[in-house]
């Protein structure tokens, strides 16, 4: 085990008999064989060609490569994987190892949830976006043409390894995409994340998410706060027509949510400025590209998974971040104008 891995942060997601540990630090991928579930004889390693990291599960393992990019998160790709695993003789007692970013962990986790009605899986998160968000919490799924993550399951991993050494190889925009999710955590806690180094900041984000997931595993209430900034972000991603990565869209969505909250009297202008400061500090956009039409975006708000009793926003306040319904259309439009 590399010396750096021996000093890793370990955060437990406390879910009773389904609890698991998230390991954060440089070199923790070397712990993979030690976190394999008991009784597993074979490992199906699901990854993408562009990931560029090989892992050793300590088991008899087969590697299944999926398409690069968001296109891999599809029902057809999930079916292809299930068929390939069936043809290779994988059973429910074996284990899936997801090696990659959020696309891989979402897809592999979904396959783990449905193959043989459920099997164990471990995630080796190779991107910042996966390490602070996608790989943790058990939300798995694939996309439909009508929207992101509309087909999925809650299926918790057996363990998660967040190897921060892997971040050094990320393209700058991929790193910024993760920083958009990391920016979100600045507003979900009273802690000063600015004062922490990279490993500590990631571990702090993981602790926040672990606590929220333990309290609300299936997003019946409090877990919705993890979607802070995502109402606009998901609309941007569904509308397409502009090259914004997920975290970049979330960054714009955070500022938009702050502008909405200020117009509802929930926060003041200083808090809006803090949102812009954090987002800009990560080198992320805080403005909405002109190519997006207000009417289209507002229609897409209604397709968001949070929209149970009408369009639901997650908004800041002096009580913290919380879901809010019934935001007047005029406020939504004014806030969009403020981030143009």
Phi, psi and omega in degrees: 000129177302145181306323182296326181293332181290345180252022183290157172277138176238120181244129180265130170269106191274102181227044179064231182286357176251017178294153178206163182256144172248121181260126182236123177159168179292128176085007185290350175299338179291347179275000189304313183297333182280345180254006177297139181294147180298138177089348179287133180252333183228150179236130173262106182272116180255126185206181175240150182302324183283353182295313174078014178237129174260148180229159179238110181280348186079001180245172169293115187235148174238142183256129177242118183260132179250168182300149175286155175082179183297341180301336181293337182275073182222158176297325181293323178289323176297318178296317180300317179296315180299319180293318180296320178293322178296315179296331179275357174085020178288142182240176181297335182279352179276189185222144172263137173242113178270123179238106181159197180272200185297326178300313182291315182292324176295312182292311182296321177296322178294317176300318178298325181289329188253336182290124184054031181061026172123125174219168184281151176212153177235138179252131169252099187277120186257354179239158179297321179300317179290322185291325182262352186213290196297324187279353188242134172113347173083008175274112181242159178167175178229169184263159166243162175303334182280348180168167182279141170057033182278347175237123183186190181207153169274115182212109187283142176287167175277329177193159177227133176245118178251090185273107184288345173298330183293337183292336182294340182263000183286140170300149184307320182288328176293321177295317179297327179299318176292326180294334175297318176290322179296322178302324180304320185291342175299337185250005179257003181208161175276356181291152178267093182291337180300331186277357186259153174280178189301309181299316181294323180293317177296315179298323178296318178297319179296319179298318179298312182295319180300318180294319180293316180297318179298328181276336186206075188298320189253026172058045176276347181195270190297329183299339179301338181294340178290349176269016179303127181086355189269344180299308176290321183302313181294325177295318177300314183292322179290320179294325179068209177070005178207142185276082173240125174288165184305309182295329176293320177293323177297320180301313177297320180296326177297315180293320178299315180299323178294319178295321176297313182299320179296320181290342176266002180077017182277328179221167177259178182295332179295323180289324175298317179299324178295322176298314180295324180295314181296313181299312180294328179297334176270003182074027184258156180287145175237016180233150180270124177301144185295344184294340183273133181269133182302314182299318180295315180298317181292326175294322180289335175305323183290344179271352183298146184297338179282346189281073181271313180247048186099180181299126182244126174253151169255119190231150179281158175195179177288352174265356185107186182277137182204156178290144181221132175247165175078028177288123182302145180301322181299322178294317178302317182289320179298320179293323176296319178297327183288341180251011177289000000 
